[in-house]
Amino acid sequence: MMYSIIYNYLTGYFSPLVSEAGAILLMFIIGFGITLNAPILLGWVDRKLSARIQSRYGPVYTGKFGLLQNIADVMKLLGKRFITNSVVDRLVYNAVPIALATVAFLMVFIIPWGNNDLTIIPLPYNLLFIYVFLAVSPLFVLLAGWGQNNKYSMLGGFRGAAQITTYELSLLIMLISVAVLSGSYNISTIVSAQSSVWYVLYLPITFAVFWMASLAITERAPFDIPEATQELQAGWKIEYSGIRYGLFFIAEYVRLLVVSMLIVYLFLGGWNGPLLPNYLWFWIKAVVVTFVMMTLRWVFNRPRIDQLIKLGFNIMLPLSVINLLIIGGLVVF
């Protein structure tokens, strides 16, 4: 694993105690760097891609091809004054952005970044831990909406909690389906089980439901109903600004990247592929999945919240249960 590689390298120059401390520090720096830089790059790609779809140029002035535009935006957020409405619940208002960013930070640490050796902190059942970190989102969204003491933020919080909870049920059942078929909740084992045939060919319905549920729990358009700008301004984020809003920005794009990586690991063979190095195969697949998820934002119309909840409870949830029963029956018999 990554820790072992760094530790073994440092022991050639330093004592074991210093090497262990240095390895832990370097792992923290790597995780922190990924957590901060991935949203900046993905934000630039998102803006350029949406601009091309709408026959615009997108960011062009700040840096070559506008590459530094998101960095400039982050610096602007860091430089803004802390403006807080006098009626907010200060503890909840300040704690939720930090909590969401911390959860994103933890997901970066436990998910493999291209192959099994590129894991910052290896865990035996890393798929379950990632799901737990994704599953706490409804609580934070609801707390953020309530803590601002604003009717628009509260409505956005209710919408967000309802939407994410609805589709997380389908997402969990699909995760269980893949785990049942592979016999493990470890991502490395699931990838190894797809060395000959990808699960997307075995489980096309599971793949489709998982993809749609991933869009819903990350609040990507057309499922961005909790912050629908035409109705709720910024939804459950309406009273946030400055670095607090920046932490939401970080968490949103890290979740998008993580669910894209999960789709590759669970259904598209992970790092399996011919000729090219395994980590390169993984990132080719992950980039394609991320681009498609970003493109959907500008292709489909946003449904109403009641239509989205009905789709989740009346169609996707029963379909997920039936799918799990079929897979379980095939594995057992």
C-alpha atoms as a printed R data frame, in Angstrom:
    type eleno elety resid chain resno       x       y       z
1   ATOM     1    CA   MET     A     1   0.000   0.000   0.000
2   ATOM     2    CA   MET     A     2   0.986   3.638  -0.320
3   ATOM     3    CA   TYR     A     3   1.893   3.936   3.360
4   ATOM     4    CA   SER     A     4   4.183   0.897   3.164
5   ATOM     5    CA   ILE     A     5   5.893   2.236   0.033
6   ATOM     6    CA   ILE     A     6   6.602   5.619   1.650
7   ATOM     7    CA   TYR     A     7   7.631   4.058   4.960
8   ATOM     8    CA   ASN     A     8  10.025   1.582   3.329
9   ATOM     9    CA   TYR     A     9  11.584   4.387   1.319
10  ATOM    10    CA   LEU     A    10  12.105   6.616   4.358
11  ATOM    11    CA   THR     A    11  13.652   3.820   6.458
12  ATOM    12    CA   GLY     A    12  16.602   3.860   4.081
13  ATOM    13    CA   TYR     A    13  17.489   7.351   5.305
14  ATOM    14    CA   PHE     A    14  15.940   7.781   8.771
15  ATOM    15    CA   SER     A    15  15.227   5.842  11.951
16  ATOM    16    CA   PRO     A    16  11.974   3.772  12.122
17  ATOM    17    CA   LEU     A    17  10.280   6.303  14.435
18  ATOM    18    CA   VAL     A    18  11.111   9.259  12.185
19  ATOM    19    CA   SER     A    19  10.144   7.241   9.114
20  ATOM    20    CA   GLU     A    20   6.743   6.386  10.593
21  ATOM    21    CA   ALA     A    21   6.040  10.011  11.509
22  ATOM    22    CA   GLY     A    22   7.219  11.173   8.089
23  ATOM    23    CA   ALA     A    23   5.065   8.580   6.298
24  ATOM    24    CA   ILE     A    24   1.968   9.642   8.248
25  ATOM    25    CA   LEU     A    25   2.684  13.312   7.506
26  ATOM    26    CA   LEU     A    26   3.190  12.648   3.801
27  ATOM    27    CA   MET     A    27  -0.025  10.616   3.652
28  ATOM    28    CA   PHE     A    28  -1.910  13.505   5.248
29  ATOM    29    CA   ILE     A    29  -0.389  15.978   2.774
30  ATOM    30    CA   ILE     A    30  -1.287  13.738  -0.190
31  ATOM    31    CA   GLY     A    31  -4.890  13.324   0.986
32  ATOM    32    CA   PHE     A    32  -5.227  17.033   1.723
33  ATOM    33    CA   GLY     A    33  -3.788  17.936  -1.681
34  ATOM    34    CA   ILE     A    34  -6.189  15.641  -3.523
35  ATOM    35    CA   THR     A    35  -9.156  16.952  -1.523
36  ATOM    36    CA   LEU     A    36  -8.321  20.566  -2.379
37  ATOM    37    CA   ASN     A    37  -7.097  20.232  -5.961
38  ATOM    38    CA   ALA     A    38  -9.588  17.709  -7.365
39  ATOM    39    CA   PRO     A    39 -12.582  20.099  -6.929
40  ATOM    40    CA   ILE     A    40 -10.623  22.945  -8.519
41  ATOM    41    CA   LEU     A    41  -9.809  20.872 -11.612
42  ATOM    42    CA   LEU     A    42 -13.271  19.300 -11.819
43  ATOM    43    CA   GLY     A    43 -14.898  22.706 -11.429
44  ATOM    44    CA   TRP     A    44 -12.895  24.038 -14.373
45  ATOM    45    CA   VAL     A    45 -13.798  21.007 -16.504
46  ATOM    46    CA   ASP     A    46 -17.464  21.366 -15.532
47  ATOM    47    CA   ARG     A    47 -17.529  25.029 -16.535
48  ATOM    48    CA   LYS     A    48 -15.701  24.483 -19.828
49  ATOM    49    CA   LEU     A    49 -17.840  21.481 -20.737
50  ATOM    50    CA   SER     A    50 -21.099  23.274 -19.971
51  ATOM    51    CA   ALA     A    51 -19.904  26.279 -21.985
52  ATOM    52    CA   ARG     A    52 -19.141  24.123 -25.031
53  ATOM    53    CA   ILE     A    53 -22.550  22.452 -24.825
54  ATOM    54    CA   GLN     A    54 -24.168  25.929 -24.784
55  ATOM    55    CA   SER     A    55 -21.899  27.319 -27.561
56  ATOM    56    CA   ARG     A    56 -19.924  29.511 -25.143
57  ATOM    57    CA   TYR     A    57 -16.209  29.714 -24.314
58  ATOM    58    CA   GLY     A    58 -16.300  29.399 -20.545
59  ATOM    59    CA   PRO     A    59 -13.279  30.606 -18.494
60  ATOM    60    CA   VAL     A    60 -10.636  32.015 -20.844
61  ATOM    61    CA   TYR     A    61  -8.856  34.972 -19.227
62  ATOM    62    CA   THR     A    62  -7.316  33.760 -15.955
63  ATOM    63    CA   GLY     A    63  -4.410  31.537 -16.910
64  ATOM    64    CA   LYS     A    64  -3.943  29.458 -20.049
65  ATOM    65    CA   PHE     A    65  -7.386  28.252 -21.232
66  ATOM    66    CA   GLY     A    66  -8.800  29.751 -18.022
67  ATOM    67    CA   LEU     A    67  -7.141  27.018 -15.926
68  ATOM    68    CA   LEU     A    68  -6.503  29.415 -13.048
69  ATOM    69    CA   GLN     A    69 -10.083  30.737 -12.907
70  ATOM    70    CA   ASN     A    70 -11.206  28.342 -10.168
71  ATOM    71    CA   ILE     A    71  -8.037  29.017  -8.173
72  ATOM    72    CA   ALA     A    72  -8.847  32.732  -8.415
73  ATOM    73    CA   ASP     A    73 -12.398  31.995  -7.246
74  ATOM    74    CA   VAL     A    74 -11.070  30.038  -4.258
75  ATOM    75    CA   MET     A    75  -8.750  32.911  -3.338
76  ATOM    76    CA   LYS     A    76 -11.726  35.275  -3.585
77  ATOM    77    CA   LEU     A    77 -13.717  33.063  -1.214
78  ATOM    78    CA   LEU     A    78 -10.795  32.948   1.225
79  ATOM    79    CA   GLY     A    79 -10.557  36.732   1.177
80  ATOM    80    CA   LYS     A    80 -14.214  37.412   1.894
81  ATOM    81    CA   ARG     A    81 -15.343  38.597   5.297
82  ATOM    82    CA   PHE     A    82 -17.274  36.218   7.532
83  ATOM    83    CA   ILE     A    83 -20.802  37.602   7.190
84  ATOM    84    CA   THR     A    84 -23.271  35.742   9.389
85  ATOM    85    CA   ASN     A    85 -26.981  36.401   9.758
86  ATOM    86    CA   SER     A    86 -27.807  37.263  13.362
87  ATOM    87    CA   VAL     A    87 -30.630  34.705  13.577
88  ATOM    88    CA   VAL     A    88 -28.665  31.584  12.573
89  ATOM    89    CA   ASP     A    89 -27.769  28.784  14.951
90  ATOM    90    CA   ARG     A    90 -24.038  29.533  15.028
91  ATOM    91    CA   LEU     A    91 -22.888  26.098  16.176
92  ATOM    92    CA   VAL     A    92 -24.741  24.216  13.431
93  ATOM    93    CA   TYR     A    93 -24.117  26.944  10.852
94  ATOM    94    CA   ASN     A    94 -20.339  26.783  11.300
95  ATOM    95    CA   ALA     A    95 -20.004  23.040  11.956
96  ATOM    96    CA   VAL     A    96 -21.848  21.640   8.925
97  ATOM    97    CA   PRO     A    97 -19.427  22.901   6.199
98  ATOM    98    CA   ILE     A    98 -16.455  21.583   8.186
99  ATOM    99    CA   ALA     A    99 -18.182  18.224   8.718
100 ATOM   100    CA   LEU     A   100 -19.028  17.796   5.026
101 ATOM   101    CA   ALA     A   101 -15.472  18.657   3.966
102 ATOM   102    CA   THR     A   102 -14.084  16.248   6.585
103 ATOM   103    CA   VAL     A   103 -16.245  13.415   5.260
104 ATOM   104    CA   ALA     A   104 -14.977  14.145   1.753
105 ATOM   105    CA   PHE     A   105 -11.432  14.119   3.120
106 ATOM   106    CA   LEU     A   106 -12.001  10.670   4.695
107 ATOM   107    CA   MET     A   107 -13.371   9.214   1.444
108 ATOM   108    CA   VAL     A   108 -10.223  10.363  -0.348
109 ATOM   109    CA   PHE     A   109  -8.158   8.461   2.218
110 ATOM   110    CA   ILE     A   110  -9.851   5.057   1.939
111 ATOM   111    CA   ILE     A   111 -10.702   4.677  -1.764
112 ATOM   112    CA   PRO     A   112  -8.036   3.244  -4.110
113 ATOM   113    CA   TRP     A   113  -6.734   5.785  -6.640
114 ATOM   114    CA   GLY     A   114  -6.032   3.552  -9.610
115 ATOM   115    CA   ASN     A   115  -4.904   0.248  -8.140
116 ATOM   116    CA   ASN     A   116  -4.610  -1.489  -4.800
117 ATOM   117    CA   ASP     A   117  -1.164   0.007  -4.095
118 ATOM   118    CA   LEU     A   118  -2.499   3.560  -4.434
119 ATOM   119    CA   THR     A   119  -4.644   3.504  -1.304
120 ATOM   120    CA   ILE     A   120  -3.757   6.014   1.395
121 ATOM   121    CA   ILE     A   121  -5.381   4.059   4.244
122 ATOM   122    CA   PRO     A   122  -6.247   0.428   3.336
123 ATOM   123    CA   LEU     A   123  -9.375  -0.933   5.027
124 ATOM   124    CA   PRO     A   124 -10.680  -4.519   4.673
125 ATOM   125    CA   TYR     A   125 -14.271  -3.457   3.920
126 ATOM   126    CA   ASN     A   126 -13.632  -0.091   2.279
127 ATOM   127    CA   LEU     A   127 -16.841  -0.203   0.219
128 ATOM   128    CA   LEU     A   128 -18.949  -0.165   3.392
129 ATOM   129    CA   PHE     A   129 -16.979   2.737   4.856
130 ATOM   130    CA   ILE     A   130 -17.429   4.768   1.671
131 ATOM   131    CA   TYR     A   131 -21.151   4.119   1.750
132 ATOM   132    CA   VAL     A   132 -21.350   5.232   5.383
133 ATOM   133    CA   PHE     A   133 -19.628   8.504   4.488
134 ATOM   134    CA   LEU     A   134 -22.032   9.044   1.587
135 ATOM   135    CA   ALA     A   135 -25.014   8.120   3.771
136 ATOM   136    CA   VAL     A   136 -24.493  10.928   6.305
137 ATOM   137    CA   SER     A   137 -25.196  13.576   3.657
138 ATOM   138    CA   PRO     A   138 -28.963  13.857   4.371
139 ATOM   139    CA   LEU     A   139 -28.269  14.678   8.016
140 ATOM   140    CA   PHE     A   140 -25.812  17.444   7.146
141 ATOM   141    CA   VAL     A   141 -28.088  18.873   4.448
142 ATOM   142    CA   LEU     A   142 -31.042  18.981   6.840
143 ATOM   143    CA   LEU     A   143 -28.927  20.517   9.615
144 ATOM   144    CA   ALA     A   144 -27.547  23.147   7.233
145 ATOM   145    CA   GLY     A   145 -31.049  24.130   6.107
146 ATOM   146    CA   TRP     A   146 -32.358  24.279   9.674
147 ATOM   147    CA   GLY     A   147 -29.344  26.074  11.159
148 ATOM   148    CA   GLN     A   148 -29.670  29.093   8.841
149 ATOM   149    CA   ASN     A   149 -33.185  29.923  10.124
150 ATOM   150    CA   ASN     A   150 -34.346  30.825   6.615
151 ATOM   151    CA   LYS     A   151 -37.502  29.498   4.945
152 ATOM   152    CA   TYR     A   152 -35.762  28.927   1.606
153 ATOM   153    CA   SER     A   153 -32.839  27.092   3.194
154 ATOM   154    CA   MET     A   154 -35.196  24.997   5.322
155 ATOM   155    CA   LEU     A   155 -37.266  24.024   2.279
156 ATOM   156    CA   GLY     A   156 -34.079  23.166   0.416
157 ATOM   157    CA   GLY     A   157 -32.894  21.124   3.402
158 ATOM   158    CA   PHE     A   158 -36.145  19.137   3.487
159 ATOM   159    CA   ARG     A   159 -35.943  18.552  -0.243
160 ATOM   160    CA   GLY     A   160 -32.300  17.491  -0.036
161 ATOM   161    CA   ALA     A   161 -32.854  15.103   2.864
162 ATOM   162    CA   ALA     A   162 -35.903  13.536   1.177
163 ATOM   163    CA   GLN     A   163 -34.155  13.162  -2.156
164 ATOM   164    CA   ILE     A   164 -30.900  11.743  -0.834
165 ATOM   165    CA   THR     A   165 -32.597   9.371   1.599
166 ATOM   166    CA   THR     A   166 -34.910   8.057  -1.125
167 ATOM   167    CA   TYR     A   167 -32.133   7.257  -3.562
168 ATOM   168    CA   GLU     A   168 -29.644   6.065  -0.960
169 ATOM   169    CA   LEU     A   169 -31.936   3.104  -0.305
170 ATOM   170    CA   SER     A   170 -31.618   2.038  -3.950
171 ATOM   171    CA   LEU     A   171 -27.889   2.746  -3.894
172 ATOM   172    CA   LEU     A   172 -27.372   0.580  -0.801
173 ATOM   173    CA   ILE     A   173 -29.342  -2.319  -2.267
174 ATOM   174    CA   MET     A   174 -27.307  -2.128  -5.491
175 ATOM   175    CA   LEU     A   175 -24.073  -2.130  -3.483
176 ATOM   176    CA   ILE     A   176 -25.306  -5.248  -1.692
177 ATOM   177    CA   SER     A   177 -26.154  -6.836  -5.057
178 ATOM   178    CA   VAL     A   178 -22.605  -6.365  -6.318
179 ATOM   179    CA   ALA     A   179 -21.176  -7.583  -2.999
180 ATOM   180    CA   VAL     A   180 -23.357 -10.710  -3.117
181 ATOM   181    CA   LEU     A   181 -22.236 -11.515  -6.649
182 ATOM   182    CA   SER     A   182 -18.537 -10.972  -5.874
183 ATOM   183    CA   GLY     A   183 -18.672 -12.352  -2.326
184 ATOM   184    CA   SER     A   184 -16.954  -9.347  -0.750
185 ATOM   185    CA   TYR     A   185 -17.301  -5.719   0.344
186 ATOM   186    CA   ASN     A   186 -13.670  -5.081  -0.558
187 ATOM   187    CA   ILE     A   187 -13.144  -3.043  -3.727
188 ATOM   188    CA   SER     A   188  -9.996  -4.957  -4.685
189 ATOM   189    CA   THR     A   189 -11.855  -8.290  -4.546
190 ATOM   190    CA   ILE     A   190 -14.748  -6.886  -6.602
191 ATOM   191    CA   VAL     A   191 -12.310  -5.665  -9.263
192 ATOM   192    CA   SER     A   192 -10.538  -9.052  -9.329
193 ATOM   193    CA   ALA     A   193 -13.889 -10.781  -9.879
194 ATOM   194    CA   GLN     A   194 -14.290  -8.714 -13.085
195 ATOM   195    CA   SER     A   195 -10.969  -9.781 -14.621
196 ATOM   196    CA   SER     A   196 -12.765 -11.648 -17.428
197 ATOM   197    CA   VAL     A   197 -16.219 -10.030 -17.698
198 ATOM   198    CA   TRP     A   198 -17.311  -6.635 -16.360
199 ATOM   199    CA   TYR     A   199 -20.352  -6.590 -14.084
200 ATOM   200    CA   VAL     A   200 -22.093  -4.055 -16.319
201 ATOM   201    CA   LEU     A   201 -22.729  -6.979 -18.695
202 ATOM   202    CA   TYR     A   202 -24.043  -9.210 -15.900
203 ATOM   203    CA   LEU     A   203 -25.970  -6.475 -14.095
204 ATOM   204    CA   PRO     A   204 -27.221  -3.835 -16.578
205 ATOM   205    CA   ILE     A   205 -30.255  -2.927 -14.438
206 ATOM   206    CA   THR     A   206 -28.083  -2.658 -11.326
207 ATOM   207    CA   PHE     A   207 -25.709  -0.387 -13.238
208 ATOM   208    CA   ALA     A   208 -28.504   1.876 -14.515
209 ATOM   209    CA   VAL     A   209 -30.165   2.243 -11.109
210 ATOM   210    CA   PHE     A   210 -26.828   2.819  -9.382
211 ATOM   211    CA   TRP     A   211 -25.914   5.533 -11.910
212 ATOM   212    CA   MET     A   212 -29.215   7.380 -11.441
213 ATOM   213    CA   ALA     A   213 -29.043   7.069  -7.661
214 ATOM   214    CA   SER     A   214 -25.474   8.417  -7.737
215 ATOM   215    CA   LEU     A   215 -26.646  11.521  -9.569
216 ATOM   216    CA   ALA     A   216 -29.438  12.018  -7.035
217 ATOM   217    CA   ILE     A   217 -27.334  11.681  -3.870
218 ATOM   218    CA   THR     A   218 -24.665  14.047  -5.235
219 ATOM   219    CA   GLU     A   219 -27.416  16.544  -6.228
220 ATOM   220    CA   ARG     A   220 -26.107  16.773  -9.757
221 ATOM   221    CA   ALA     A   221 -28.475  18.210 -12.348
222 ATOM   222    CA   PRO     A   222 -31.072  17.320 -13.402
223 ATOM   223    CA   PHE     A   223 -31.464  16.211  -9.761
224 ATOM   224    CA   ASP     A   224 -30.306  19.502  -8.215
225 ATOM   225    CA   ILE     A   225 -33.792  20.176  -6.827
226 ATOM   226    CA   PRO     A   226 -32.654  21.052  -3.259
227 ATOM   227    CA   GLU     A   227 -30.875  24.138  -4.615
228 ATOM   228    CA   ALA     A   228 -33.033  24.913  -7.636
229 ATOM   229    CA   THR     A   229 -31.996  28.474  -8.464
230 ATOM   230    CA   GLN     A   230 -35.303  29.338 -10.136
231 ATOM   231    CA   GLU     A   231 -37.258  28.575  -6.949
232 ATOM   232    CA   LEU     A   232 -35.006  28.576  -3.888
233 ATOM   233    CA   GLN     A   233 -32.100  30.847  -4.862
234 ATOM   234    CA   ALA     A   234 -29.268  28.641  -3.530
235 ATOM   235    CA   GLY     A   235 -31.517  26.292  -1.572
236 ATOM   236    CA   TRP     A   236 -29.997  24.982   1.649
237 ATOM   237    CA   LYS     A   237 -26.805  27.018   1.035
238 ATOM   238    CA   ILE     A   238 -28.504  30.398   0.698
239 ATOM   239    CA   GLU     A   239 -27.002  32.053   3.808
240 ATOM   240    CA   TYR     A   240 -23.480  30.718   3.241
241 ATOM   241    CA   SER     A   241 -20.635  32.669   1.673
242 ATOM   242    CA   GLY     A   242 -16.860  32.878   1.748
243 ATOM   243    CA   ILE     A   243 -14.834  29.871   2.796
244 ATOM   244    CA   ARG     A   244 -17.886  28.190   4.309
245 ATOM   245    CA   TYR     A   245 -19.468  28.030   0.848
246 ATOM   246    CA   GLY     A   246 -16.092  26.922  -0.520
247 ATOM   247    CA   LEU     A   247 -16.145  23.887   1.773
248 ATOM   248    CA   PHE     A   248 -19.502  22.869   0.250
249 ATOM   249    CA   PHE     A   249 -17.907  23.284  -3.174
250 ATOM   250    CA   ILE     A   250 -15.071  20.940  -2.164
251 ATOM   251    CA   ALA     A   251 -17.423  18.299  -0.743
252 ATOM   252    CA   GLU     A   252 -19.700  18.369  -3.801
253 ATOM   253    CA   TYR     A   253 -16.979  17.699  -6.343
254 ATOM   254    CA   VAL     A   254 -15.191  15.128  -4.192
255 ATOM   255    CA   ARG     A   255 -18.475  13.197  -3.893
256 ATOM   256    CA   LEU     A   256 -18.895  13.419  -7.667
257 ATOM   257    CA   LEU     A   257 -15.411  12.022  -8.209
258 ATOM   258    CA   VAL     A   258 -15.874   9.265  -5.622
259 ATOM   259    CA   VAL     A   259 -19.170   8.008  -7.095
260 ATOM   260    CA   SER     A   260 -17.594   8.051 -10.567
261 ATOM   261    CA   MET     A   261 -14.744   5.927  -9.226
262 ATOM   262    CA   LEU     A   262 -17.254   3.586  -7.558
263 ATOM   263    CA   ILE     A   263 -19.070   3.087 -10.872
264 ATOM   264    CA   VAL     A   264 -15.769   2.097 -12.469
265 ATOM   265    CA   TYR     A   265 -14.846  -0.249  -9.622
266 ATOM   266    CA   LEU     A   266 -18.249  -1.919  -9.294
267 ATOM   267    CA   PHE     A   267 -19.342  -2.244 -12.925
268 ATOM   268    CA   LEU     A   268 -16.601  -1.334 -15.426
269 ATOM   269    CA   GLY     A   269 -13.822  -3.675 -14.376
270 ATOM   270    CA   GLY     A   270 -11.887  -1.221 -12.213
271 ATOM   271    CA   TRP     A   271  -8.249  -1.177 -13.269
272 ATOM   272    CA   ASN     A   272  -8.551  -4.278 -15.488
273 ATOM   273    CA   GLY     A   273  -7.582  -3.762 -19.113
274 ATOM   274    CA   PRO     A   274  -5.115  -4.919 -21.784
275 ATOM   275    CA   LEU     A   275  -1.691  -3.488 -22.692
276 ATOM   276    CA   LEU     A   276  -1.823  -0.227 -20.718
277 ATOM   277    CA   PRO     A   277  -0.818   0.016 -17.013
278 ATOM   278    CA   ASN     A   278  -3.710  -0.776 -14.667
279 ATOM   279    CA   TYR     A   279  -3.852   2.683 -13.075
280 ATOM   280    CA   LEU     A   280  -4.026   4.262 -16.556
281 ATOM   281    CA   TRP     A   281  -6.955   2.053 -17.517
282 ATOM   282    CA   PHE     A   282  -8.735   3.031 -14.347
283 ATOM   283    CA   TRP     A   283  -8.352   6.759 -14.917
284 ATOM   284    CA   ILE     A   284  -9.435   6.522 -18.553
285 ATOM   285    CA   LYS     A   285 -12.680   4.902 -17.397
286 ATOM   286    CA   ALA     A   286 -13.127   7.309 -14.474
287 ATOM   287    CA   VAL     A   287 -12.636  10.367 -16.686
288 ATOM   288    CA   VAL     A   288 -15.206   9.101 -19.200
289 ATOM   289    CA   VAL     A   289 -17.765   8.405 -16.446
290 ATOM   290    CA   THR     A   290 -17.190  11.820 -14.856
291 ATOM   291    CA   PHE     A   291 -17.574  13.588 -18.211
292 ATOM   292    CA   VAL     A   292 -20.867  11.800 -18.877
293 ATOM   293    CA   MET     A   293 -22.198  12.702 -15.421
294 ATOM   294    CA   MET     A   294 -21.270  16.339 -16.002
295 ATOM   295    CA   THR     A   295 -22.831  16.356 -19.478
296 ATOM   296    CA   LEU     A   296 -26.202  15.140 -18.177
297 ATOM   297    CA   ARG     A   297 -26.510  18.424 -16.282
298 ATOM   298    CA   TRP     A   298 -27.181  20.274 -19.544
299 ATOM   299    CA   VAL     A   299 -29.122  17.598 -21.425
300 ATOM   300    CA   PHE     A   300 -32.200  16.782 -19.315
301 ATOM   301    CA   ASN     A   301 -34.831  18.976 -17.696
302 ATOM   302    CA   ARG     A   302 -35.156  19.136 -13.925
303 ATOM   303    CA   PRO     A   303 -38.178  17.136 -12.657
304 ATOM   304    CA   ARG     A   304 -40.432  18.316  -9.845
305 ATOM   305    CA   ILE     A   305 -39.589  17.102  -6.359
306 ATOM   306    CA   ASP     A   306 -42.765  14.968  -6.178
307 ATOM   307    CA   GLN     A   307 -41.915  13.314  -9.511
308 ATOM   308    CA   LEU     A   308 -38.405  12.554  -8.312
309 ATOM   309    CA   ILE     A   309 -39.574  11.038  -5.006
310 ATOM   310    CA   LYS     A   310 -42.215   8.931  -6.776
311 ATOM   311    CA   LEU     A   311 -39.593   7.670  -9.223
312 ATOM   312    CA   GLY     A   312 -37.331   6.699  -6.327
313 ATOM   313    CA   PHE     A   313 -39.948   4.982  -4.144
314 ATOM   314    CA   ASN     A   314 -42.391   3.571  -6.719
315 ATOM   315    CA   ILE     A   315 -39.995   2.392  -9.426
316 ATOM   316    CA   MET     A   316 -36.331   2.327  -8.446
317 ATOM   317    CA   LEU     A   317 -36.710   0.914  -4.930
318 ATOM   318    CA   PRO     A   318 -38.940  -2.055  -5.941
319 ATOM   319    CA   LEU     A   319 -36.687  -2.653  -8.947
320 ATOM   320    CA   SER     A   320 -33.648  -2.699  -6.650
321 ATOM   321    CA   VAL     A   321 -35.246  -5.224  -4.288
322 ATOM   322    CA   ILE     A   322 -36.299  -7.525  -7.139
323 ATOM   323    CA   ASN     A   323 -32.814  -7.236  -8.631
324 ATOM   324    CA   LEU     A   324 -31.209  -8.208  -5.299
325 ATOM   325    CA   LEU     A   325 -33.534 -11.213  -4.887
326 ATOM   326    CA   ILE     A   326 -32.711 -12.450  -8.378
327 ATOM   327    CA   ILE     A   327 -28.960 -12.109  -7.849
328 ATOM   328    CA   GLY     A   328 -29.183 -13.772  -4.434
329 ATOM   329    CA   GLY     A   329 -31.172 -16.650  -5.910
330 ATOM   330    CA   LEU     A   330 -28.660 -17.143  -8.731
331 ATOM   331    CA   VAL     A   331 -25.735 -17.158  -6.300
332 ATOM   332    CA   VAL     A   332 -27.396 -19.585  -3.872
333 ATOM   333    CA   PHE     A   333 -28.877 -21.991  -6.411
